[in-house]
Amino acid sequence: MGHLSLSAVSKIYDDHGAPVTALSGITLDIADGEFCAILGHSGCGKTSLLNMVAGFESPTSGSITVDRQAVTGPGWERTIIFQDYALFPWANIRDNVAFGLEMKGVPPAERRRIVDHHLSLVGLAAFAERYPHQLSGGMKQRVAIARALAVQPRVLLMDEPFAALDDQTRRAMQGELTRIWQQEKKTVVLVTHSIDEAILLADTVVVLSRHPGRIKRIVPIGLDRPRDEDDPAYAVLRKELRALIHDEADPI
Amino acid sequence: MTAATVTIKQGRSVRRAAIVVPWLRNFSLLAALLGGWQIASAVILPRFDPQIGVLLPSPAGVAITLAGLLASGELLIHLAASVKREAIAFLIAALAIPVGVAMGWRHSIHAQLYPVLEVLRPIPPLAWIPLSILWFGLGELQNQFIIFLGLVFPILLNTVEGVHRVDRNLIRAARSLGASEWKVLRRVVIPAALPQIVVGVRVGLGTGWMALVAAELVGANSGLGFMINDARSLLRTDIVVAGMVAIGVAGLAIDLGIRALARRLLPWSPSLTKRD
């Protein structure tokens, strides 16, 4: 369960009376268990797209459905992970991960079992009683992943989740995410501006153009996981995506 | 005791001295000022006119009076009266917290209340004293009203600010985890705004304390403000200064108490745990 479908979605913002088209004619099907990366420069509307799937914003026209149910607002079927982690600083790690389960009305004993399972999944079982400010950036993002997965969402949304991390931690987290995703088989929509991140993680890469944001091309990534940057096929994909993205860059 | 433990103990006392000595050095100006004051009031002023000495009691004299007021229990009675007034006014002014949360959360409520506040806020609490005497007469209620006015605006405005400044992604994360609007408010917005609300309470208790003393100067028959005004009419400047010291120390104690409490209850807040 977790088939995400966008049909002719467009988003027009009002900029002091002047309409600005952020996204236009986005039609996209993401299968259950598929890992989809949305790739584009800043200003291509990729975050707007994610916000609409999350239900924080509504499309100006078109429709978004998850398992044929229309998205009308935020809800546990579509949990989100932000770049800045957005952990509750007053709650310990256990209570952070338990938050969604509590909102769902899961009884305490069951809640505890699910939280323990997800803390082990992200390798933080020993840190349950710590507070967010006592953890490193990579560990905070693991907590955010555990919190988002604990409610068993149909779709996991990620908004540039590793952009705030240093290079080494980012690579480790990308490996971790691949492992977790292979274990949990969730539908994932990941927004990124990094070509490498898209190739390393995704089954399909949706390249967006700018002004307005449209789907430029959908590139399937057929490589085996874990992916190897030295693989010649990887280099071919990187070249292809770079060319697609390069066209969209601002003239300097 | 072995030689090793002796060395450790000596090491400790050396280290302690290394902390205490510079700390004491911070008080050298204060000590010099007190010494100068003592000389001025006990030696220099009486040379010009033996009567003028009464206008500036010496620190030693004030200390003796303060000890006497403490021993007789008189100071504690007045201190208790003042603290009780401040506490009652605070309990009423704490209603500003839910009002501030509502203002911060709902734009329509903010739009209605904000102009009213902006008109009332610049009026100093002391300017309300004449009208409040006519409304409530001299006494507890009038005093508490003035203190309330000192307390309420800092608490209200800091609460609004605290709610406005809640990280939008925290709210969004909670919404996507299935929290209703009420749950978001109770479980995310209020805890996130709490450090700023504490700032409002601290500032409010400070301005409330100032308003309290002023209100007691005018219309009360107990409290530290009353005590120093009463001593003035008897020309007991030593009691006046002793009362001023007590007012300052009590105000400082309230502030330190709130800060210690906040650090204990909100250990996660970087703005409260850093020492300032």
Interface residues (C-beta under 8 A of the other chain):
Chain A: A54 G55 F56 G73 P74 G75 W76 R78 T79 I80 F82 D84 A86 F88 P89 W90 F99 G100 M103 K104 Y131 P132 H133 A144 R147 A148 V151 L157
Chain B: D167 N169 L170 R172 A173 A174 R175 S176 L177 G178 A179 S180 K183 R187 V188 P191 A192 L194 L266 P267 W268 S269 P270
